[in-house]
Amino acid sequence: MAQSRAPRQENPYDHEVDETTVPFGGGSEPPHAVDAERAVLGACMFKTSEVDEVRGILDAADFYRPAHETVWRALLALRSADAPTDPIALTEHLNGSGDLSRIGGASYLHQLAGAAPIGSTAYYAGIVRRKADLCRLRETGLRLVQRTVEPGADPDEIRSTAEADVRAERERALASGAGRLSRYITNGWDFVTKAAETHPIWGTPDQTAWASGESLMIVGPPGVGKTTLTHQVVFARIGLAGSVLGMPVVPGKRVLYLAIDRPTQIARTLARGVLDEHKAALRERLAVWQGPLPAALDKEPDLLADLAAAHQADTLVIDSLKDAVSTMVDDALAVAYNNARGRALQNGVEVLELHHQRKSGAETPKAQRPSLDQVYGSTWLTSGAGSVLFINGKPGDLAVTIHHLKLATGEVGPLQVIHDHEHGTSTVDPTLDPVTLLRAAGNGLTVRELAEVLCGEPEPGRAEVEKARRHLERLVKAGLATKAEGAAGGNGGGQQARYRASARHIGAVS
């Protein structure tokens, strides 16, 4: 048997309907669930703690009846003051604010209290929230309908308005109520066992240049090959190469390249490495946005994720960052951009950014390690990045040095890199490759000897020695080198061990 509805309580707020939401002077009432609203408010009067649960689901504006919105605001005020929320306390509060008569008086509050449900309050709050969302979407649609009949209506402008309105509604829904509180929630076990895992996109688990779920920022002055290197990673990401700089690249599904800064020059740079057999892959797996974005990423935090979704891309390349953000030096805007980047990553989109260094009076020597404070803009830009590679050199240099300033796992390099500008490729200088050096040294190398060669100094520092040790131990672990302990007693102990290229590896390359 259907449950009978209680007689409707008359009060002035019940009749307040915005006629502008009804096109051409008519139409049905907007979606709403008045009985569910009464149930929610009644439950909060019956049990004070229910207010805490409901405010994680509903905003005040989600109530269809203005009287119910007023009662809900009063409940929140009483709860914040740790006061009772029963009809007597509400009557006193609303009388003091001058709202009691407008909501229907004390008798209506007692009516609401009698509507408290037996079941879950959250269930009824969910009904109210869904109806409120539908009501807002209905209003958005009606506004668009009205614009189509205006004199001189422009379809492109209406489409832009529709996209902006839908994006704003999504942002509002995610920034409030249940969406705000549960969007990125996961249980503790999954967090420590799954979220903590490193899955390299570019590199190995021990030396990761770019990790899945973390952005990669490639920094350097103009003309040192940032775009050249990025294009090689893009080609590998769409399946046209297996590795870049000797490090494996995991292929993805589709790359969206945001060619914001000088797209024509980017096209010329990209074309150097393109062959006729690449046609299908470039058409199907690479999309390119040319020119300015519809909005600055710090102004529309969902724009990155929306762009990726619109073009079915699992990888985004931003070339370059300075053209995608309103300003680079404002901390608040940098935090806003971090939100945009983070939302894309949370949606499963991998992000690679090209950026510039700060201007300085003198060039930094290639062998000298740069620092994160040389990256232009707010420190929050690099703080939110997962990995930062810095290309050091002068504009047009064929030989540059890549330093790994922020690590995902172990440090990559420093790498002495040779650019082939004619073909758009980059390779690690083989004369400084640890494997090549081991093969060339008949009697092998100690950790200290390798450190001297790599840093170019006769007295390498502790950091250089430890870096050389990690290089050699990784080669041993990979089966590319063997380790023979030397006599004890020398300075550094373990430094007396000698490392040699494995016989298997020598035979394979000879």
Secondary structure by P-SEA (a helix, b strand, c coil): cccccccccccccccccccccccccccccccccaaaaaaaaaaaaaccaaaaaaaacccccccccaaaaaaaaaaaaaaaacccccaaaaaaaaaaaccccccccaaaaaaaaaacccccaaaaaaaaaaaaaaaaaaaaaaaaaaaaacccccaaaaaaaaaaaaaaaaaaaaaccccccccccccaaaaaccccbbbbcccccccccccccbbbbbbbcccccaaaaaaaaaaaaaccccccccbbbbbbcbbbbccccaaaaaaaaaaccccccaaaaaaccbbbbccccccccccccaaaaaaaaaacccbbbbccccccccccccaaaaaaaaaaaaaaaaacbbbbbbbcccccccccccccccccccccccccccccccbbbbbbccccccbbbbbbcccccccccccccccccccccccccccccaaaaaaaccccccaaaaaaaaaccccccaaaaaaaaaaaaaaaaaccbbbbbcccccccccccbbbbccaaaaaaac
